[in-house]
Amino acid sequence: MRRRHFNLAASLTPVLACLPTMSHAALPAAQEHLPWTRSANIYEVNIRQYTPEGTLRAFMAHLPRLRRMGVDILWLMPIQPIGLQERKGTLGSYYSIRDYTAVNPEFGTLADARALVREAHAMGFKVILDWVANHTAWDHPWTQAHTDWYKLDAKGQIFPVTFNAGTPQVEYWTDVVALNYASAALRRAMIDAMAFWVREADLDGFRCDVAGLVPTPFWDQARAELDAIKPMFMLAEWSEVDLHERAFDMTYGWDLTDVLGRVAKGQADARDLTALVRQPPPSKAGRAFPKSAYRMRFTSNHDHNSWHGHDGELYGDAFPAMAVLAATLPGMPLILGGQEAGLRKRLAFFEKDTMDLSSFPHEALYTRLLALKHAHPALWNGQYGADVELLEAGSPKVFAIRRRQGSDQVTVVVNVSDQPQTVALAALPAVQRLAPWAWQIDAP
């Protein structure tokens, strides 16, 4: 990480302190979060692609390295058996679940999963499991024993998950079939399956796939019952305020990812980042997110990598600067497993495609950013961190912010262009010049 220490005087005037902005009337009740989440980061683990062996046991060898890097929460992509019927590719999608309470034999055994969680806990990690509640594989036993637990067509038959039916934009997920949450028996079975993993493997929570396609009251019920076993951390792959009211700690912050991608391509600059800070996009229902709603901030995740592009394609030389912004703006930063190694390929989704972990060019960067978040309450998540103060840097190609929490403050200045930029911050003793995509962080 490029870093020269500089000090900004307290008289530096903010343009605006405004992340998030919303009227108190729109706020749901303030949500408290578990203490260990408040300064935490999250790291996504693709067991299939992480090691040549593609097993839970093989991944365990990387735990010491990840702990040294400062990782807190390990998010395991689904580890259950994958459907054979209508399977895509050779190995199928992780999100086509054939048995909720078993381990894919390609990855190992339930004993291996328990061992991984036990070892991770001993090192200070928390572990959450990706959960697919919206649909199952065609050959899940429920499709034969409980047809009424599924959405049926006009002929009473189970059919593939379908979006935009009857339009030119129709989309089929041909390897999976959708569950019907009108069934109380299904709701009971799904919560029991989630509870199995909490009791049997001592999980700390779940990342819930396409959470908005499942009725929110189900998630509310599931969270209450799981919390009664062990207090949970819950992440929704969705972006709606109502999910935060009772069920979820965190939702996806795609809004920042979209802007970072455009900045890296020269299609946006500090003005677009400023606009995002001043007025974050509301949820689809038009409601703003309260400060207590954790938002996950990321440059990539498994979907983004496989379907939109690897870090080299999406960000090029701008990648480290974009990682700095994702880690220092409000929200919990996500690292996709392998990004610290300079992940420069799209990982195949349905095949074996081992990532290259022979060197770690971005490890020092992430180690510094994660340590910075741990050490500075101003950067903590949700209501535990500070709002953003936008600073006038004298150029639309330079984005500058300060976050202050009591006596703690962190100032971040980033050149968001591929050209050198002069930085004119009012309280600096001398004009600063930043190389292309360079940054400076002041954290006394």
C-alpha positions as CSV (number, residue, x, y, z in Angstrom):
1,M,0.0,0.0,0.0
2,R,1.3,3.4,-0.9
3,R,1.2,5.5,2.2
4,R,2.9,8.7,3.3
5,H,1.8,10.0,6.7
6,F,0.3,13.5,6.6
7,N,-1.8,15.4,9.1
8,L,-4.9,17.4,8.5
9,A,-5.7,20.1,11.0
10,A,-9.0,20.1,12.8
11,S,-10.0,23.3,11.1
12,L,-10.5,21.5,7.7
13,T,-14.1,22.2,6.8
14,P,-16.2,19.3,5.6
15,V,-18.5,19.8,2.6
16,L,-21.1,17.5,4.1
17,A,-21.5,14.8,6.7
18,C,-24.2,12.6,5.3
19,L,-23.9,8.9,5.1
20,P,-26.6,7.9,5.5
21,T,-29.2,10.6,5.1
22,M,-32.8,10.0,5.9
23,S,-35.6,11.4,8.1
24,H,-36.1,9.9,11.5
25,A,-39.7,9.1,10.5
26,A,-38.3,6.6,7.9
27,L,-36.1,4.8,10.4
28,P,-37.0,1.3,11.7
29,A,-36.1,0.6,15.3
30,A,-32.3,0.8,15.7
31,Q,-30.7,-2.6,15.2
32,E,-28.1,-3.8,17.6
33,H,-25.4,-6.1,16.3
34,L,-23.1,-8.6,18.0
35,P,-20.0,-7.0,19.4
36,W,-17.6,-9.1,17.3
37,T,-19.2,-7.8,14.1
38,R,-18.7,-4.1,14.8
39,S,-15.2,-3.8,13.4
40,A,-15.3,-6.9,11.3
41,N,-14.6,-7.8,7.7
42,I,-15.8,-10.8,5.7
43,Y,-13.9,-13.1,3.4
44,E,-15.6,-15.4,0.9
45,V,-14.3,-19.0,0.5
46,N,-15.0,-21.1,-2.6
47,I,-13.9,-24.5,-1.3
48,R,-14.0,-26.1,-4.8
49,Q,-11.6,-23.6,-6.4
50,Y,-9.4,-22.6,-3.4
51,T,-7.0,-25.5,-3.4
52,P,-5.9,-28.2,-5.9
53,E,-7.7,-30.7,-3.7
54,G,-10.8,-28.6,-3.4
55,T,-11.6,-29.9,0.1
56,L,-12.4,-28.5,3.5
57,R,-9.3,-30.0,5.0
58,A,-7.1,-28.5,2.3
59,F,-8.5,-25.1,2.9
60,M,-7.7,-25.3,6.6
61,A,-4.0,-25.0,5.8
62,H,-4.7,-21.4,4.8
63,L,-6.3,-20.3,8.1
64,P,-3.1,-19.1,9.7
65,R,-2.3,-16.9,6.7
66,L,-5.8,-15.4,6.6
67,R,-5.6,-14.7,10.3
68,R,-2.3,-12.9,9.9
69,M,-4.0,-10.9,7.2
70,G,-6.7,-9.8,9.6
71,V,-9.7,-11.7,8.3
72,D,-12.6,-12.0,10.8
73,I,-15.6,-13.7,9.2
74,L,-15.2,-16.7,6.8
75,W,-18.2,-17.0,4.5
76,L,-18.2,-20.6,3.0
77,M,-20.0,-20.9,-0.3
78,P,-22.5,-23.9,-0.1
79,I,-20.8,-27.1,0.9
80,Q,-23.8,-29.5,0.5
81,P,-24.2,-32.2,-2.2
82,I,-25.1,-30.8,-5.6
83,G,-27.9,-32.1,-7.8
84,L,-27.3,-34.6,-10.6
85,Q,-30.5,-34.1,-12.5
86,E,-30.3,-31.2,-14.9
87,R,-26.8,-30.5,-13.6
88,K,-25.0,-27.6,-15.4
89,G,-21.5,-28.5,-16.5
90,T,-19.4,-31.3,-15.1
91,L,-19.7,-30.4,-11.4
92,G,-22.8,-28.3,-11.2
93,S,-23.8,-25.2,-9.3
94,Y,-23.0,-24.9,-5.6
95,Y,-26.5,-23.4,-5.4
96,S,-28.3,-26.5,-6.6
97,I,-28.7,-28.3,-3.3
98,R,-29.6,-32.0,-3.2
99,D,-29.4,-32.4,0.6
100,Y,-29.4,-29.5,3.1
101,T,-27.9,-31.5,6.0
102,A,-25.0,-33.3,4.3
103,V,-21.6,-32.4,2.9
104,N,-20.7,-32.7,-0.7
105,P,-18.3,-35.7,-0.7
106,E,-16.1,-33.9,-3.2
107,F,-15.4,-31.4,-0.4
108,G,-15.2,-33.9,2.5
109,T,-17.4,-35.0,5.4
110,L,-19.5,-33.5,8.1
111,A,-16.6,-34.3,10.5
112,D,-14.3,-32.2,8.2
113,A,-16.8,-29.3,8.4
114,R,-16.9,-29.5,12.2
115,A,-13.1,-29.6,12.3
116,L,-12.8,-26.5,10.1
117,V,-15.2,-24.5,12.2
118,R,-13.5,-25.7,15.4
119,E,-10.1,-24.8,14.2
120,A,-11.3,-21.4,12.8
121,H,-12.9,-20.6,16.2
122,A,-9.7,-21.5,18.0
123,M,-7.9,-18.9,15.8
124,G,-10.5,-16.2,16.4
125,F,-12.5,-16.4,13.2
126,K,-16.3,-16.6,12.9
127,V,-17.8,-18.9,10.2
128,I,-21.0,-18.4,8.2
129,L,-22.5,-20.8,5.6
130,D,-24.1,-19.8,2.4
131,W,-27.8,-20.9,2.6
132,V,-30.0,-21.6,-0.4
133,A,-33.6,-21.3,0.8
134,N,-35.4,-20.2,-2.4
135,H,-34.9,-23.4,-4.4
136,T,-33.5,-27.0,-4.5
137,A,-32.0,-29.3,-7.0
138,W,-34.5,-31.4,-9.1
139,D,-33.4,-34.5,-7.3
140,H,-33.7,-33.3,-3.7
141,P,-35.9,-35.9,-1.9
142,W,-38.5,-33.2,-1.2
143,T,-39.5,-33.1,-4.9
144,Q,-40.8,-36.6,-4.5
145,A,-42.1,-36.7,-0.9
146,H,-43.5,-33.1,-0.7
147,T,-44.5,-31.9,-4.1
148,D,-46.7,-29.3,-2.4
149,W,-43.6,-27.6,-1.0
150,Y,-42.8,-26.4,-4.5
151,K,-44.2,-23.9,-6.9
152,L,-46.3,-25.8,-9.5
153,D,-47.4,-25.0,-13.1
154,A,-50.9,-25.1,-14.4
155,K,-50.6,-28.9,-14.8
156,G,-49.5,-29.3,-11.2
157,Q,-45.9,-30.1,-12.1
158,I,-42.7,-28.7,-10.6
159,F,-40.9,-26.5,-13.1
160,P,-37.6,-24.7,-13.3
161,V,-37.1,-21.4,-11.5
162,T,-38.3,-18.8,-14.1
163,F,-38.1,-15.0,-14.2
164,N,-40.0,-12.6,-16.4
165,A,-42.3,-15.4,-17.8
166,G,-44.1,-14.4,-20.9
167,T,-41.7,-11.6,-21.8
168,P,-38.7,-11.4,-24.2
169,Q,-36.5,-11.2,-21.1
170,V,-37.6,-14.6,-19.8
171,E,-34.8,-16.3,-17.8
172,Y,-34.6,-19.9,-16.6
173,W,-32.5,-21.5,-13.9
174,T,-32.9,-24.9,-15.4
175,D,-31.0,-26.8,-12.8
176,V,-33.2,-25.8,-9.8
177,V,-36.9,-25.7,-8.8
178,A,-38.5,-23.1,-6.6
179,L,-39.9,-23.7,-3.1
180,N,-43.4,-22.5,-2.1
181,Y,-43.3,-20.7,1.3
182,A,-47.1,-20.9,1.6
183,S,-46.4,-24.3,3.2
184,A,-46.0,-24.2,6.9
185,A,-44.4,-27.7,6.8
186,L,-41.7,-26.4,4.4
187,R,-41.0,-23.4,6.6
188,R,-40.5,-25.8,9.5
189,A,-38.3,-28.1,7.6
190,M,-36.1,-25.3,6.3
191,I,-35.5,-23.8,9.8
192,D,-34.8,-27.2,11.2
193,A,-32.1,-27.7,8.4
194,M,-30.5,-24.4,9.3
195,A,-30.6,-25.2,13.0
196,F,-28.9,-28.6,12.2
197,W,-25.8,-26.7,11.1
198,V,-25.8,-24.4,14.1
199,R,-26.1,-27.3,16.5
200,E,-23.9,-29.8,14.7
201,A,-21.1,-27.5,13.3
202,D,-21.4,-24.5,15.7
203,L,-21.8,-22.0,12.8
204,D,-22.0,-18.3,13.6
205,G,-24.5,-17.4,11.0
206,F,-25.6,-17.6,7.4
207,R,-25.3,-15.8,4.1
208,C,-28.7,-16.2,2.5
209,D,-28.9,-16.5,-1.3
210,V,-31.4,-14.4,-3.2
211,A,-33.0,-13.6,0.2
212,G,-35.6,-11.2,-1.3
213,L,-37.2,-14.1,-3.3
214,V,-38.1,-15.7,0.0
215,P,-40.8,-14.1,2.2
216,T,-39.4,-11.8,4.8
217,P,-41.6,-13.2,7.6
218,F,-39.9,-16.6,7.1
219,W,-36.5,-15.0,7.7
220,D,-37.8,-13.2,10.7
221,Q,-39.0,-16.5,12.2
222,A,-35.8,-18.3,11.2
223,R,-33.6,-15.6,12.8
224,A,-35.6,-15.7,16.1
225,E,-35.4,-19.5,16.3
226,L,-31.7,-19.6,15.4
227,D,-30.8,-16.9,17.9
228,A,-32.4,-19.0,20.6
229,I,-29.8,-21.6,19.9
230,K,-26.8,-19.2,19.4
231,P,-26.7,-15.5,18.6
232,M,-26.4,-15.3,14.8
233,F,-24.9,-13.0,12.2
234,M,-27.1,-12.9,9.1
235,L,-26.2,-11.6,5.6
236,A,-28.8,-11.2,2.9
237,E,-28.0,-11.3,-0.8
238,W,-30.5,-8.5,-1.4
239,S,-30.9,-4.9,-0.8
240,E,-34.2,-4.0,1.0
241,V,-34.7,-2.2,4.2
242,D,-37.3,-4.5,5.6
243,L,-34.8,-7.3,5.7
244,H,-32.9,-5.3,8.4
245,E,-35.8,-4.8,10.7
246,R,-35.6,-8.2,12.3
247,A,-33.9,-10.8,10.2
248,F,-30.6,-9.6,8.8
249,D,-27.6,-7.6,10.0
250,M,-26.2,-6.9,6.5
251,T,-27.4,-6.6,2.9
252,Y,-25.4,-6.2,-0.3
253,G,-24.1,-2.7,-1.2
254,W,-24.1,-3.1,-5.0
255,D,-24.4,0.7,-5.4
256,L,-20.7,1.4,-4.5
257,T,-19.5,-1.5,-6.6
258,D,-21.2,-0.1,-9.6
259,V,-19.6,3.3,-9.1
260,L,-16.1,1.8,-8.5
261,G,-16.3,-0.1,-11.7
262,R,-17.2,3.0,-13.7
263,V,-14.5,5.0,-12.0
264,A,-11.9,2.4,-12.9
265,K,-12.9,2.6,-16.5
266,G,-12.7,6.4,-16.6
267,Q,-16.5,6.7,-16.9
268,A,-17.0,8.4,-13.4
269,D,-14.9,10.3,-11.0
270,A,-14.9,11.9,-7.5
271,R,-18.2,13.7,-8.3
272,D,-20.0,10.4,-8.7
273,L,-18.6,9.1,-5.5
274,T,-19.6,12.4,-3.8
275,A,-23.1,12.0,-5.1
276,L,-23.3,8.5,-3.8
277,V,-22.2,9.6,-0.3
278,R,-24.6,12.6,-0.3
279,Q,-27.6,10.6,-1.4
280,P,-27.3,6.8,-1.3
281,P,-29.8,5.0,-3.5
282,P,-32.9,4.0,-1.6
283,S,-34.2,0.4,-1.6
284,K,-36.6,-0.6,-4.3
285,A,-39.5,0.3,-1.9
286,G,-38.1,3.8,-1.8
287,R,-37.0,3.7,1.8
288,A,-33.5,4.9,2.8
289,F,-31.3,2.5,4.8
290,P,-30.7,3.6,8.4
291,K,-27.2,3.9,9.8
292,S,-27.7,0.7,11.8
293,A,-28.1,-1.3,8.6
294,Y,-24.7,-2.9,7.8
295,R,-24.0,-2.7,4.0
296,M,-21.5,-5.1,2.5
297,R,-18.9,-3.2,0.4
298,F,-16.9,-5.1,-2.2
299,T,-15.0,-4.8,-5.5
300,S,-16.0,-8.4,-6.3
301,N,-17.7,-11.6,-5.2
302,H,-18.1,-15.0,-6.7
303,D,-20.9,-13.9,-9.1
304,H,-19.1,-10.7,-10.1
305,N,-15.9,-12.6,-10.9
306,S,-17.5,-15.4,-12.9
307,W,-20.1,-13.5,-14.9
308,H,-18.8,-9.9,-15.1
309,G,-15.0,-10.1,-15.0
310,H,-11.9,-10.6,-12.9
311,D,-10.2,-7.8,-11.2
312,G,-7.8,-7.1,-14.1
313,E,-10.7,-6.8,-16.5
314,L,-12.9,-4.7,-14.2
315,Y,-10.3,-2.4,-12.6
316,G,-6.9,-2.8,-14.1
317,D,-4.3,-0.7,-12.4
318,A,-7.1,1.0,-10.4
319,F,-7.8,-2.1,-8.4
320,P,-5.8,-1.2,-5.2
321,A,-7.4,2.3,-5.1
322,M,-10.8,0.8,-5.4
323,A,-10.1,-1.6,-2.6
324,V,-9.1,1.3,-0.4
325,L,-12.4,3.0,-1.0
326,A,-14.4,-0.2,-0.4
327,A,-12.6,-0.6,2.9
328,T,-12.8,3.0,4.2
329,L,-16.3,4.1,3.2
330,P,-19.1,3.1,5.6
331,G,-20.0,-0.6,5.5
332,M,-18.3,-4.0,6.1
333,P,-15.6,-4.8,3.5
334,L,-15.7,-8.1,1.7
335,I,-12.7,-9.8,0.2
336,L,-13.4,-12.5,-2.4
337,G,-11.0,-15.4,-1.6
338,G,-8.0,-15.0,-4.0
339,Q,-8.2,-11.3,-4.4
340,E,-5.1,-10.9,-2.2
341,A,-3.4,-13.2,-4.7
342,G,-4.3,-10.8,-7.6
343,L,-7.1,-13.0,-8.9
344,R,-6.8,-12.4,-12.7
345,K,-9.1,-14.9,-14.1
346,R,-12.8,-15.6,-14.2
347,L,-13.3,-18.8,-12.1
348,A,-15.5,-21.3,-13.9
349,F,-18.7,-21.8,-12.1
350,F,-19.6,-25.4,-13.0
351,E,-16.1,-26.9,-13.3
352,K,-12.9,-27.4,-11.4
353,D,-10.8,-24.2,-11.9
354,T,-8.2,-23.9,-9.1
355,M,-7.1,-20.3,-8.3
356,D,-3.4,-19.5,-8.3
357,L,-2.3,-18.9,-4.7
358,S,1.5,-19.1,-5.4
359,S,2.0,-15.4,-4.5
360,F,0.0,-12.6,-2.8
361,P,0.7,-9.2,-4.3
362,H,-2.2,-7.6,-2.5
363,E,-1.8,-9.2,0.8
364,A,0.1,-6.3,2.4
365,L,-2.6,-3.9,1.1
366,Y,-5.4,-5.9,2.7
367,T,-3.4,-6.5,5.9
368,R,-3.0,-2.7,6.3
369,L,-6.7,-2.0,5.5
370,L,-8.1,-4.6,7.8
371,A,-5.8,-3.5,10.6
372,L,-6.8,0.1,10.0
373,K,-10.5,-0.8,10.5
374,H,-9.8,-2.8,13.6
375,A,-7.8,0.0,15.2
376,H,-10.0,3.0,14.3
377,P,-13.6,3.2,15.7
378,A,-14.2,5.9,13.1
379,L,-14.2,3.1,10.4
380,W,-16.4,0.7,12.3
381,N,-19.5,-0.8,10.8
382,G,-23.0,0.7,10.9
383,Q,-23.9,2.9,13.9
384,Y,-20.6,2.0,15.6
385,G,-18.6,4.0,13.0
386,A,-18.5,7.6,11.9
387,D,-20.4,9.4,9.2
388,V,-18.5,10.6,6.1
389,E,-17.2,14.2,5.8
390,L,-16.6,15.1,2.2
391,L,-13.5,17.2,1.7
392,E,-12.8,19.6,-1.1
393,A,-9.6,18.4,-2.8
394,G,-9.5,20.9,-5.7
395,S,-10.1,18.4,-8.5
396,P,-12.9,16.2,-9.7
397,K,-10.2,13.5,-10.1
398,V,-9.4,13.5,-6.4
399,F,-11.8,12.0,-3.8
400,A,-11.1,13.0,-0.2
401,I,-13.0,12.1,3.0
402,R,-12.6,12.2,6.7
403,R,-14.4,10.1,9.3
404,R,-14.2,11.2,13.0
405,Q,-15.4,9.4,16.1
406,G,-14.6,11.3,19.2
407,S,-10.8,11.8,19.3
408,D,-10.3,9.2,16.5
409,Q,-10.2,10.3,12.9
410,V,-9.1,8.8,9.6
411,T,-8.6,10.8,6.4
412,V,-8.5,9.2,3.0
413,V,-7.4,10.9,-0.2
414,V,-7.5,9.0,-3.5
415,N,-6.6,9.9,-7.0
416,V,-9.4,8.3,-9.0
417,S,-7.8,8.8,-12.4
418,D,-5.0,7.4,-14.5
419,Q,-3.2,10.7,-14.6
420,P,-1.1,12.5,-11.8
421,Q,-3.2,14.9,-9.8
422,T,-2.4,17.9,-7.7
423,V,-4.2,17.9,-4.3
424,A,-5.3,21.2,-2.8
425,L,-6.6,20.5,0.7
426,A,-7.0,23.7,2.6
427,A,-5.1,22.8,5.8
428,L,-2.2,21.0,4.3
429,P,1.2,22.9,4.7
430,A,2.1,22.1,1.1
431,V,0.4,21.0,-2.1
432,Q,0.4,17.2,-2.4
433,R,0.7,15.4,-5.7
434,L,-0.7,12.0,-6.3
435,A,0.5,9.5,-8.9
436,P,-2.2,7.8,-11.0
437,W,-4.5,5.7,-8.8
438,A,-2.4,6.6,-5.8
439,W,-3.8,7.4,-2.3
440,Q,-2.8,8.7,1.1
441,I,-4.3,7.7,4.4
442,D,-3.9,9.8,7.6
443,A,-4.8,7.8,10.7
444,P,-2.9,9.3,13.7
